[in-house]
Amino acid sequence: MNITLRQLRVFRAVAAERNFSRAGDQVGLTQPAVSRSVGELEAQLGLKLLDRTTREVALTEAGQSLAARLDRLLDELDQTLADVRDLASARRGKVRVASSPTLSANLMPACIAECARREPAIEFVLLDRIQQDVLRSVREGEVDFGVVVEPPASGDLACEAILDDPFVLVLPPAHPFARRRSVRWSELDGAALVLLDHASGSRRLIDNALARHGARGDIRQQLGHPTTVFRMVEAGIGIGVMPALAVPAAGLRTLAVRPLAPRVQREIMLVHRRNRALSPLAQRVWQLVREMAHAPARQVTTAG
């Protein structure tokens, strides 16, 4: 059967008014349109709902049965649709976001603070995980969305780039490179290096950049957290290639930071499951993170 909601509403009005003209006034239709709508409903059901005479409209037994149940059904439908519509303007709830450690430490705190200021009824829950675990959390629906570094191409994820983050060289102030305004990638050939390990979304990009510029570094340590890399560099174990976002905005008191040339950068991206639309609450947090990433760029201190 191809019964429409409009046909049911028209019939309810006729059943209540027992008059086509008054029912038409109630639903905003002409008397012929009301009569046609009821006729179409009867045709779909295959039975008469009304007995029409020149003086009155009477409900048949089938019409009485339908009218008795229709008020409750249409009222429940109206309430259900109103509840769903209200989701679009919902202001309270929990949004779960996963991000890799560098981003959790250096981008997300400002996002969480801004969310608390702008959307105090939204609980912003951050899961701090290595990149492959962030992607798994997104795919399994554990989080609403993730913040990652250039994930490998995948048909099941929808991605939006929000920030370009260049790689920089981190080194002791006494190192010869610290006297330079910038260092070329090719000059890292043979240098003792301390790098993030392969669990980091950045490591693949760093390896590609070194290879592309003919630099075969002597990798002394591969570590999971930027702070550990900095401590190893301070100890003189090697120099580090790091994303600029990993460097505190105020710089590093005991280390120098120098740009690498030519500029190589990583893209920070928001990701969610392609076949699952974000909830209105999650969409607002997604937009907030995007706005915070587009705010004036952080100036990394390069002084020793």
C-alpha positions in Angstrom: 0.0 0.0 0.0 1.1 3.5 -0.8 -0.7 5.4 1.9 0.6 8.9 2.7 0.8 10.8 6.0 -1.2 13.6 4.3 -4.1 11.1 3.5 -4.2 10.0 7.2 -4.2 13.6 8.5 -7.0 14.5 6.1 -9.1 11.5 7.1 -8.6 12.3 10.8 -9.9 15.8 10.2 -13.0 14.5 8.3 -13.6 12.0 11.1 -13.5 14.7 13.7 -15.6 17.3 11.8 -17.9 15.0 9.9 -17.8 17.6 7.2 -15.5 17.9 4.2 -15.5 21.7 4.1 -14.7 22.2 7.8 -12.1 19.4 7.5 -10.6 21.3 4.6 -10.4 24.5 6.6 -8.5 22.6 9.3 -5.9 21.1 7.1 -5.7 23.9 4.5 -7.3 22.1 1.5 -10.3 22.7 -0.6 -13.4 20.5 -0.2 -12.7 18.7 -3.6 -9.1 18.0 -2.5 -10.3 16.6 0.8 -12.8 14.4 -1.0 -10.1 13.2 -3.4 -7.6 12.4 -0.6 -10.1 10.3 1.3 -11.1 8.5 -1.9 -7.4 7.7 -2.5 -7.0 6.4 1.0 -10.1 4.2 0.6 -8.7 2.9 -2.7 -5.4 1.9 -1.1 -7.2 0.1 1.8 -9.8 -1.5 -0.5 -12.7 -0.6 1.7 -15.1 2.4 2.5 -14.3 4.5 5.4 -17.1 7.0 5.0 -20.8 7.0 4.0 -21.5 10.2 2.2 -24.9 11.8 1.7 -25.9 15.3 0.7 -26.6 16.0 4.4 -23.9 14.3 6.4 -20.7 12.3 6.5 -20.8 9.1 8.6 -18.0 6.7 9.5 -18.3 3.1 8.5 -17.3 0.4 10.9 -13.8 0.4 9.2 -13.7 4.2 9.4 -14.5 4.1 13.1 -11.8 1.5 13.8 -9.2 3.5 11.9 -10.3 6.8 13.5 -10.1 5.3 17.0 -6.5 4.4 16.6 -5.3 7.2 14.4 -5.1 10.0 17.0 -2.6 8.0 19.2 -0.6 6.9 16.2 -0.2 10.3 14.6 0.5 11.9 18.0 3.3 9.4 18.7 4.6 10.0 15.2 4.6 13.8 15.7 6.4 13.4 19.0 9.0 11.1 17.5 9.7 13.5 14.6 9.9 16.4 17.0 12.4 14.5 19.2 14.6 13.6 16.2 14.4 17.3 15.0 15.5 18.5 18.4 18.7 16.5 18.0 19.8 19.1 15.5 19.7 21.8 18.2 20.9 19.6 21.1 23.4 21.4 23.3 24.2 18.8 25.9 26.0 15.5 25.6 29.4 13.7 25.2 31.7 13.8 22.2 34.6 11.3 22.1 37.7 12.2 20.1 40.9 10.2 19.7 44.2 11.8 18.7 47.9 10.9 18.5 50.2 12.0 21.4 51.8 15.0 19.7 48.4 16.4 18.8 46.9 15.5 22.2 49.7 17.5 23.9 50.0 20.5 21.6 46.7 21.0 19.7 43.9 19.5 21.7 44.3 21.3 25.0 43.3 24.6 23.4 40.4 22.9 21.6 39.1 21.4 24.8 39.4 24.7 26.7 37.6 26.6 23.9 34.9 23.9 23.8 34.4 24.4 27.6 34.1 28.1 27.1 31.9 28.0 24.0 29.9 24.8 24.6 29.8 24.2 28.4 27.1 21.5 28.1 29.3 19.4 25.8 31.7 16.9 27.5 34.8 16.7 25.3 36.4 13.3 26.0 39.9 12.9 24.6 41.5 9.5 24.0 45.3 9.9 23.7 46.6 7.0 21.5 49.2 6.1 18.9 48.0 6.7 15.4 47.0 3.1 14.4 44.9 2.9 17.6 43.3 6.2 16.8 42.3 4.9 13.3 41.0 1.6 14.8 38.9 3.5 17.4 37.3 5.5 14.5 36.6 2.5 12.4 35.1 0.5 15.4 32.9 3.5 16.4 34.5 3.9 19.8 35.0 7.6 19.1 33.0 10.1 17.1 36.1 11.2 15.1 39.9 11.2 15.2 42.7 13.7 14.7 45.6 12.1 12.9 48.6 12.7 10.6 48.0 11.9 7.0 46.5 8.4 7.2 47.2 6.0 4.4 44.5 6.2 1.7 41.4 4.2 2.7 37.9 4.0 1.3 36.2 3.6 4.7 37.4 7.0 6.1 36.3 10.5 5.3 39.2 12.9 5.9 39.5 16.7 6.1 42.9 18.4 6.2 43.0 21.2 8.8 46.6 22.1 9.4 50.1 22.0 7.7 52.8 21.2 10.2 56.5 21.5 8.9 59.3 19.3 10.2 62.2 21.0 12.1 65.6 20.0 13.5 66.0 19.9 17.2 69.6 20.0 18.5 71.9 21.1 21.3 72.9 24.8 21.1 76.5 23.9 20.8 76.0 21.8 17.7 77.5 23.4 14.5 74.0 23.3 12.8 72.7 25.6 15.6 74.7 28.5 14.2 72.8 28.2 11.0 69.4 29.9 10.2 68.3 26.7 8.5 69.6 23.2 7.7 69.2 21.3 4.5 67.8 17.7 4.6 70.8 16.5 2.6 73.1 17.7 5.3 71.7 15.1 7.7 73.5 12.4 5.7 75.6 10.4 8.3 74.3 12.5 11.2 73.4 10.7 14.5 69.6 10.9 14.7 67.0 10.4 17.4 63.6 9.9 15.8 60.0 9.1 16.7 59.3 5.4 16.2 57.1 3.8 13.5 54.0 3.9 15.7 54.0 7.7 15.0 52.1 8.9 12.0 55.1 11.2 11.3 57.9 8.6 11.0 56.9 7.4 7.5 57.0 11.0 6.3 60.4 11.7 7.9 61.9 8.5 6.4 60.5 9.5 3.0 62.0 13.0 3.3 65.4 11.7 4.3 65.5 9.2 1.5 64.3 11.8 -1.1 67.1 14.1 -0.2 69.8 11.4 -0.1 70.3 11.5 3.7 71.3 8.3 5.3 71.1 9.1 9.0 72.7 7.0 11.7 69.5 6.3 13.8 70.7 5.9 17.4 67.2 5.8 19.1 63.6 5.4 18.0 61.1 6.6 20.6 57.4 6.9 21.2 57.1 10.3 22.8 58.4 13.7 21.8 59.5 14.5 25.3 61.8 11.4 25.3 63.3 12.5 22.0 64.1 15.9 23.5 65.8 14.4 26.6 67.9 12.1 24.3 69.0 15.1 22.3 69.9 17.0 25.5 72.0 14.0 26.5 74.0 14.3 23.3 72.8 11.0 21.8 71.9 12.6 18.5 69.8 15.3 16.9 66.1 15.0 16.2 63.8 15.6 13.3 60.4 16.6 14.8 57.1 18.1 13.7 57.0 21.7 14.6 53.8 21.1 16.5 55.7 18.9 18.9 57.8 21.8 20.0 56.2 23.8 22.9 55.0 27.2 21.8 57.5 28.9 24.1 60.4 26.8 22.6 62.8 24.5 24.4 65.0 26.1 27.0 67.9 23.8 26.6 67.7 23.0 22.9 67.8 24.9 19.6 65.2 24.5 16.9 66.0 25.1 13.2 63.9 24.9 10.1 64.7 22.2 7.6 65.0 23.1 3.9 63.3 22.6 1.6 60.2 22.7 3.7 58.6 19.3 4.2 55.3 19.2 6.1 52.8 16.8 7.4 49.0 17.3 7.1 46.9 17.1 10.2 43.5 15.6 9.4 40.1 15.0 11.0 38.7 11.6 10.2 35.4 9.8 10.7 33.8 6.7 9.3 32.6 7.4 5.7 29.4 5.5 6.2 28.4 7.1 9.5 27.3 10.7 9.7 28.5 12.8 12.6 25.9 13.6 15.2 25.0 17.3 15.5 27.1 17.6 18.7 30.1 15.9 17.1 29.7 18.1 14.1 30.0 21.2 16.3 33.1 19.9 18.0 34.6 19.0 14.6 34.0 22.5 13.4 35.5 23.9 16.6 38.7 21.8 16.2 38.9 23.0 12.6 38.6 26.6 13.7 41.3 26.3 16.3 43.7 24.7 13.8 43.0 27.6 11.4 43.8 30.2 14.1 47.0 32.2 13.7 49.9 29.8 13.4 52.1 29.1 16.4 55.5 30.7 16.2 58.1 28.1 17.1 61.1 29.7 18.9 64.3 28.9 17.0 66.7 30.6 19.3 69.2 28.4 21.2 
